[in-house]
Amino acid sequence: MNEAITCQGRLLQPSDFCWLRNVTQDHPDWSRHKITKHICNHWGWRTHSGQLKTFAARSMIDKLEQRGLINLPPIRVAYRRKPRSPFPKGFTALELKPIETDLKNLTPLSFHIPTQNSYKDSCVGYYLKPSPNRPRSFSLRSSNGFLLPSLMASVSSAGVMP
């Protein structure tokens, strides 16, 4: 490659490609993440707050590899983090039984709004259909102890909004 190209907002000279190839050849045991950190440190590629621009560097080396300008080590699947459990540690689901009685037999109801992203919010959310745009959850507990997970609609001073 004898010409400069712009990638991820950075003008890359032929000497940069040579340096990048040397980094990947000299350190075949390095992960792509470690390579991007090394690039950012070497080039002083940082955000205004001083953090390394590892996402931009990773995107850049991926694009350069796709164009056939550099060779990267394979992605290490074995070292990836395990997915987080959607439920907090120690969570045990209650047995789901249909409540077959009139609402008047369950009154008075107590209204509980858990702190968002708390253990209790996760527990209430377990019983509700998962959705990325799920409205705020709350739980109702009947006088005889039944847990009634619920979703809160948007409320205005005029009442419930659609």
Secondary structure by P-SEA (a helix, b strand, c coil): ccbbbbcccccccaaaaaaaaaaaaacccccaaaaaaaaaaaacccccccccaaaaaaaaaaaaaaacccccccccccccccccccccccccccccccccccccccccbbbbbcccccaaaaaaaccccccccccbbbbbbcccbbbbbbbbcccccccccc
